Amino acid sequence: MEKTKLLQFKQILAEFIGVSVEDIDNDDSFSEDLHMQPSDLSDFVHILEENGFDTKRVDLSKIESVADLTESLELEDNI
């Protein structure tokens, strides 16, 4: 997927959790590093869907890190 989608992903995540885009790393764990609960992750995926991301392949039970989610969304490997 194009760089703009990747940047949009990071911007939406940063706004959702209240940090700057630069504070989000590819290997950040949603629970440990970003302090998101499973319900937060579910809400975030819903927001991504509302913003035009294809979330059909996202299996929340297998998502632990930012990289896991970007791979499920078929975004580039490096954020």
C-alpha positions in Angstrom: 0.0 0.0 0.0 1.2 3.5 -0.7 3.1 5.6 1.8 0.2 8.0 2.3 -1.9 5.2 3.7 0.9 4.2 6.0 1.2 7.8 7.3 -2.5 8.0 7.6 -2.5 4.8 9.7 0.2 6.3 12.1 -1.7 9.6 12.3 -5.0 7.9 13.2 -3.2 5.7 15.8 -1.3 8.7 17.3 -4.5 10.7 17.6 -6.4 7.7 19.0 -3.9 7.1 21.9 -2.8 10.8 22.4 0.9 10.6 21.3 2.9 12.1 18.5 3.4 10.1 15.3 7.1 9.9 16.0 6.4 8.0 19.3 5.0 5.0 17.4 7.4 2.3 16.4 6.7 -0.8 14.2 7.6 -3.2 17.1 5.5 -1.4 19.7 3.1 -3.8 21.5 -0.4 -2.4 21.7 -0.8 -3.6 25.3 2.7 -3.1 26.7 4.1 -0.1 24.9 0.9 1.8 23.8 -1.2 0.8 26.9 -4.2 -0.3 24.8 -6.8 -2.7 26.1 -8.4 -5.2 23.7 -11.5 -3.0 23.5 -9.3 -0.1 22.5 -7.7 -2.1 19.7 -11.2 -3.1 18.5 -12.3 0.5 18.5 -9.2 1.6 16.7 -9.7 -1.0 13.9 -13.3 0.2 13.5 -11.9 3.8 13.1 -9.5 2.5 10.5 -12.4 0.9 8.6 -14.3 4.2 8.7 -11.2 5.9 7.2 -11.1 3.6 4.2 -8.8 0.8 5.4 -9.7 -2.8 4.4 -10.0 -4.5 7.8 -11.5 -7.8 6.6 -8.3 -9.7 7.1 -7.7 -8.4 10.7 -7.9 -11.1 13.3 -7.7 -9.2 16.6 -6.8 -12.4 18.5 -3.5 -12.5 16.5 -2.6 -8.8 16.7 0.0 -7.9 19.3 2.1 -5.2 17.7 1.9 -2.3 15.3 3.7 -4.5 12.8 1.1 -7.3 13.2 -1.7 -4.9 12.4 0.0 -3.2 9.4 0.7 -6.7 7.9 -2.9 -7.6 8.4 -3.9 -4.4 6.6 -1.4 -5.2 3.9 0.6 -2.0 4.6 4.3 -1.8 4.0 6.5 -3.6 6.5 8.3 -0.5 7.8 6.4 2.3 9.4 
